[in-house]
């Protein structure tokens, strides 16, 4: 029995070790019949969103994708979760979720790449089309430069006049008329006050001429009264008035600047009450005005008396340069136009350093001043003022500043 059994076992092992034909490792699943896919397409012409729904092999929705047409996508909404949560097939590599076929990310529908919008072809930068420059409206405050200046700064020449006799008495209407027979060629006549009926007399003596007047309110304690006197003299015709001064060298004589400024305002209001709307200013020396620019600022322009003779270091022929320096300095400090309301040179008197009084130096000074200024200068004075008193303080020259010597009415 053992002998037979062993060979049989041996034969069986040999059979197993012999090469065997390969069998498929797995069998095909049984087909349940053809898979039918129904595609239903509806065409609707609407500017709306497109929604792509992805389904599994069983036709069950798995995920959705919204495609936006012609508009930038809103903040991405989470895909609507499938109802009946299916045992979501292993994210079937989410069938590379047609990654909205890199949906030409509405390729900002070449957001009309500002179609080089003809780069506003430098739209001839409205080449300041010679805007019919509003015909230089000769505005009231900016007179047409071609027209004559009616009041205030801008006159070409002026001279001062005082209506007093040597004994300090008032000159008569006839005397004033006589004096004015020789005064000509000036645009402006400066008067200092209202006494002696001077405003009326001078206006009568110059009737028919184009001369204008730089009138004055001399006494700060009589502002209202003097304003009224002026008003009565002009009789409503303010066109002949260039300007009105308030006081003469008051601060230089010791008056408080605040008092002068108050008088300027008072005079301006009083004159307006009488119909005058022209310039009003207080006159003082160039030194006083430099030390107290507030006076100038309270005025409608700066009015200074400036005499090179009293400096003592300026010869007659340098007068114009000296005065121009002061005018520029005060104008720069105040930002206002400066009018020289007194300047000249004496023909007689005592020497003051480099300043020597004489008829020759008087002419040299006048020539120098006229060369430095073309306007806004009033010369002092038309005639010698014999009613004044000479003294050492004025180098005994106070009476001899007259451009035409002694007055014909003297």
C-alpha positions in Angstrom: 0.0 0.0 0.0 2.7 2.5 0.8 4.6 1.6 -2.4 1.6 2.4 -4.6 0.6 5.6 -2.7 3.9 7.4 -3.1 4.2 7.2 -6.9 0.7 8.4 -7.2 1.4 11.5 -5.1 4.5 12.2 -7.0 2.6 12.2 -10.3 0.0 14.6 -8.9 2.7 17.1 -7.9 4.3 17.0 -11.4 1.0 17.8 -13.0 0.5 20.9 -10.9 4.0 22.1 -11.7 3.4 21.9 -15.4 2.6 25.3 -17.3 -1.1 26.3 -17.2 -2.9 28.5 -19.7 -3.6 32.2 -18.3 -7.1 33.0 -17.2 -8.5 36.4 -17.1 -7.9 38.0 -13.7 -11.4 39.5 -13.7 -14.5 38.9 -15.6 -16.5 41.7 -17.4 -19.6 42.9 -15.5 -22.8 41.8 -17.0 -24.2 44.6 -19.2 -27.7 45.6 -18.4 -28.5 46.8 -21.9 -27.5 50.0 -23.7 -27.2 53.3 -21.8 -29.5 55.9 -23.2 -28.5 59.5 -22.9 -31.1 62.1 -23.5 -30.0 65.6 -24.3 -32.6 68.3 -24.3 -31.5 71.7 -25.7 -33.7 74.8 -25.5 -32.6 78.0 -27.1 -33.7 81.2 -25.5 -32.3 84.5 -26.5 -31.9 86.2 -23.2 -29.0 88.0 -21.7 -28.7 85.8 -18.7 -26.5 83.4 -16.9 -25.8 79.9 -18.3 -25.9 77.1 -15.8 -24.0 73.9 -16.7 -25.2 70.8 -14.7 -22.8 67.8 -14.4 -24.4 64.4 -13.7 -23.0 61.0 -12.9 -23.5 57.9 -14.9 -26.8 57.4 -13.3 -28.0 60.8 -14.5 -28.0 62.2 -11.0 -26.8 65.9 -10.7 -23.4 66.1 -9.1 -22.4 69.8 -9.4 -23.3 72.9 -11.4 -21.3 75.8 -12.9 -22.7 79.2 -13.7 -21.3 80.9 -16.7 -21.7 84.7 -16.9 -22.2 86.3 -20.3 -21.0 89.8 -20.9 -20.7 90.8 -17.3 -18.2 90.3 -14.6 -19.0 87.4 -12.4 -20.4 88.1 -9.0 -18.7 86.6 -6.0 -18.7 82.9 -6.8 -21.7 81.1 -5.3 -21.2 77.6 -3.9 -22.6 75.1 -6.3 -26.1 74.0 -5.3 -25.7 70.8 -3.3 -27.4 67.9 -5.0 -30.7 67.0 -3.4 -30.6 63.4 -2.2 -27.0 63.5 -1.2 -25.8 60.6 -3.3 -23.0 58.5 -2.2 -21.0 60.9 -4.2 -18.9 58.8 -6.4 -15.3 59.4 -5.7 -15.1 62.9 -7.1 -14.9 61.2 -10.4 -11.9 63.4 -10.8 -14.7 65.9 -11.0 -14.4 65.2 -14.6 -12.0 68.0 -14.7 -15.0 70.0 -14.1 -14.7 71.7 -17.5 -13.0 74.2 -15.5 -15.4 76.4 -17.2 -13.3 75.5 -20.2 -11.1 78.3 -19.0 -14.2 80.0 -20.0 -12.5 82.8 -21.7 -13.1 84.5 -18.5 -15.5 86.7 -20.3 -12.2 87.7 -21.6 -13.2 91.1 -20.4 -14.9 91.0 -23.8 -11.9 93.0 -24.7 -13.5 95.4 -22.5 -13.4 97.8 -25.4 -9.9 98.2 -24.5 -10.5 101.9 -24.5 -10.1 101.4 -28.2 -7.2 103.6 -28.0 -10.0 106.0 -27.9 -8.1 108.2 -30.3 -6.2 109.4 -27.3 -8.1 112.6 -27.2 -5.8 113.6 -30.0 -4.5 116.4 -27.8 -7.9 117.8 -28.7 -6.2 120.9 -29.7 -6.2 121.8 -26.0 -8.8 124.4 -26.4 -6.0 126.6 -27.5 -7.3 129.5 -25.4 -9.5 130.4 -28.3 -8.8 134.1 -28.2 -11.8 134.4 -26.0 -13.2 137.7 -27.3 -11.4 139.3 -24.5 -14.3 141.1 -22.9 -13.8 144.5 -24.3 -11.7 146.0 -21.6 -14.7 146.9 -19.6 -13.7 150.3 -18.5 -14.9 149.2 -15.1 -15.4 151.9 -12.5 -12.5 150.7 -10.4 -10.1 150.1 -13.2 -10.3 153.0 -15.6 -9.4 152.4 -19.2 -5.7 153.1 -19.4 -6.3 155.2 -22.5 -8.8 157.4 -20.8 -7.7 160.3 -18.5 -7.6 159.6 -14.8 -10.5 161.3 -13.2 -9.4 161.2 -9.6 -6.6 160.1 -7.3 -3.1 159.0 -8.3 -2.3 159.1 -12.0 -2.2 162.9 -12.8 0.9 164.1 -14.6 1.8 167.3 -12.7 0.6 169.4 -9.8 1.5 172.5 -7.8 0.5 173.8 -4.4 -1.1 177.2 -3.7 -1.8 179.2 -0.5 -4.2 182.2 -0.5 -2.5 184.4 2.1 -0.9 187.9 2.0 2.4 188.6 3.7 0.6 189.9 6.7 -1.3 186.6 7.0 -4.6 188.1 5.8 -6.8 186.3 3.3 -6.4 187.2 -0.4 -9.5 188.4 -2.1 -11.3 186.7 -4.9 -9.7 189.2 -7.3 -6.2 188.6 -5.9 -6.6 184.8 -6.3 -7.8 185.3 -9.9 -4.7 187.4 -10.5 -2.4 184.8 -9.2 -3.9 182.2 -11.4 -3.3 184.2 -14.6 0.3 182.8 -14.4 -0.4 179.3 -13.1 -0.8 177.0 -16.0 0.3 173.7 -17.4 -0.6 171.7 -14.2 -3.3 169.0 -14.0 -3.8 169.4 -10.2 -3.7 172.3 -7.8 -3.2 171.5 -4.1 -5.0 173.5 -1.4 -4.4 172.8 2.3 -7.6 174.0 4.0 -11.0 175.7 3.6 -10.4 179.1 5.2 -10.4 182.4 3.3 -13.0 181.0 1.0 -10.1 179.5 -0.9 -11.9 176.5 -2.5 -14.6 178.7 -4.1 -12.1 181.4 -5.1 -9.7 179.0 -6.8 -12.5 177.1 -8.5 -13.9 180.4 -9.9 -10.4 181.5 -11.0 -9.9 178.3 -12.9 -13.4 178.0 -14.3 -13.4 176.7 -17.9 -10.0 174.9 -17.5 -9.5 171.1 -17.0 -7.5 171.6 -13.8 -8.6 169.5 -10.8 -8.1 170.0 -7.1 -6.3 168.1 -4.4 -8.4 169.7 -1.6 -7.7 169.6 2.1 -9.4 169.4 5.5 -6.7 171.0 7.7 -8.1 171.0 11.2 -8.8 167.5 12.6 -11.1 169.0 15.2 -13.3 170.5 12.5 -13.7 167.6 10.0 -17.5 167.8 9.7 -17.4 171.6 9.2 -14.6 171.6 6.6 -16.3 168.7 4.7 -19.4 170.8 4.5 -17.5 173.9 3.4 -15.9 171.9 0.6 -19.3 170.5 -0.4 -20.8 174.0 -0.6 -17.9 175.2 -2.7 -18.1 172.4 -5.3 -21.9 172.8 -5.5 -22.4 169.1 -6.3 -19.7 169.1 -9.1 -17.3 166.6 -7.6 -15.8 165.8 -11.0 -13.4 168.7 -10.4 -12.0 167.1 -7.2 -9.0 164.8 -7.6 -8.7 163.9 -3.9 -9.1 165.2 -0.4 -6.4 165.2 2.2 -7.0 165.0 6.0 -4.3 167.0 7.9 -0.8 167.9 6.8 2.2 166.4 8.6 0.2 165.8 11.8 2.2 162.8 13.1 5.4 164.7 12.3 4.1 167.5 14.5 3.3 165.1 17.4 -0.3 164.0 16.8 -1.1 160.4 17.8 -1.4 158.2 14.6 -4.7 156.8 16.0 -6.2 160.2 16.1 -5.2 160.8 12.4 -6.6 157.4 11.4 -9.9 158.3 13.2 -10.1 161.6 11.3 -9.6 159.9 8.0 -12.6 157.7 8.6 -14.6 160.6 9.9 -13.8 162.7 6.8 -14.5 159.9 4.4 -18.0 159.4 5.9 -18.8 163.1 6.0 -17.8 163.6 2.4 -19.8 160.6 1.3 -22.7 162.1 3.0 -22.3 165.1 0.7 -22.0 162.9 -2.4 -18.2 162.5 -2.7 -16.9 159.0 -3.3 -13.3 159.8 -4.4 -10.0 159.1 -2.7 -9.2 160.4 0.9 -5.7 160.3 2.4 -3.7 161.9 5.2 -0.5 163.6 4.2 2.7 163.3 6.3 6.5 163.3 5.9 8.2 160.3 4.3 9.8 159.5 7.7 6.6 159.6 9.6 4.8 157.5 7.0 7.6 154.9 7.1 7.4 154.8 10.9 3.6 154.6 10.8 2.5 152.7 7.7 -0.9 152.3 9.3 -1.7 155.9 8.3 -1.0 155.0 4.7 -3.1 151.8 4.9 -6.0 153.7 6.4 -5.8 156.1 3.4 -6.8 155.3 -0.2 -3.2 155.9 -1.3 0.0 157.1 0.4 0.6 160.8 0.4 4.1 162.1 1.5 5.9 165.4 1.6 9.5 164.6 0.6 12.2 167.3 0.4 15.8 166.3 -0.4 17.0 169.7 0.8 16.4 168.9 4.5 18.4 165.7 4.3 21.7 167.7 4.2 23.6 165.0 2.3 21.9 165.4 -1.1 22.9 168.0 -3.7 20.2 169.5 -5.8 21.0 167.4 -8.9 20.4 164.2 -7.0 16.9 165.2 -5.7 15.0 163.0 -8.0 17.0 159.9 -7.1 16.6 160.6 -3.4 12.8 161.1 -3.6 12.4 158.0 -5.8 14.1 155.9 -3.2 11.6 156.9 -0.6 8.6 156.4 -2.8 9.8 152.9 -3.7 10.5 152.0 -0.1 7.1 153.1 1.2 5.2 151.7 -1.8 6.8 148.3 -1.2 6.1 148.4 2.5 2.4 149.3 2.1 1.5 147.9 -1.3 -0.1 151.2 -2.2 0.5 153.9 -4.8 2.5 156.7 -3.4 1.9 160.4 -4.3 4.5 163.0 -3.5 2.3 165.9 -2.3 5.2 168.3 -1.7 8.7 168.5 -3.1 11.0 171.2 -4.5 14.1 173.3 -3.6 14.5 176.8 -2.1 16.1 179.7 -4.0 17.3 181.5 -0.9 18.3 180.5 2.7 21.2 179.0 4.6 23.3 176.0 3.4 22.4 172.6 4.8 25.5 170.5 4.3 25.5 169.4 0.6 22.2 171.2 0.1 22.7 174.8 -1.1 19.7 177.1 -1.7 20.0 179.1 -5.0 18.0 179.8 -8.1 20.5 177.6 -10.1 20.1 174.7 -7.7 16.4 175.2 -7.7 16.4 174.6 -11.4 18.7 171.6 -11.1 16.5 170.0 -8.5 13.3 170.5 -10.6 15.0 169.0 -13.6 16.2 166.0 -11.5 12.7 165.4 -10.0 11.0 165.7 -13.4 13.4 163.2 -14.8 12.7 160.7 -12.1 8.9 161.0 -12.2 6.4 161.2 -15.0 3.4 161.6 -12.7 2.1 161.7 -9.1 4.2 164.7 -8.0 3.0 168.0 -6.6 5.6 170.7 -6.5 5.9 173.1 -3.6 5.0 175.8 -4.3 3.5 178.1 -7.0 4.8 181.3 -5.3 7.0 182.3 -2.4 5.0 182.1 0.9 5.9 185.5 2.4 3.3 185.0 5.2 5.5 182.2 6.7 8.3 182.9 9.2 11.9 181.9 8.6 14.0 180.3 11.3 17.1 178.2 11.9 15.1 175.0 11.9 14.2 175.6 8.3 17.6 177.1 7.4 15.9 180.5 6.9 14.5 179.2 3.6 10.9 178.7 4.5 9.6 181.6 2.5 11.5 180.9 -0.7 10.3 177.8 -2.4 8.1 179.5 -5.0 8.6 178.2 -8.6 7.6 181.5 -10.0 9.0 183.8 -7.3 6.6 186.3 -5.6 2.9 186.2 -6.4 1.7 188.9 -8.8 -1.0 189.8 -6.3 1.5 190.6 -3.6 
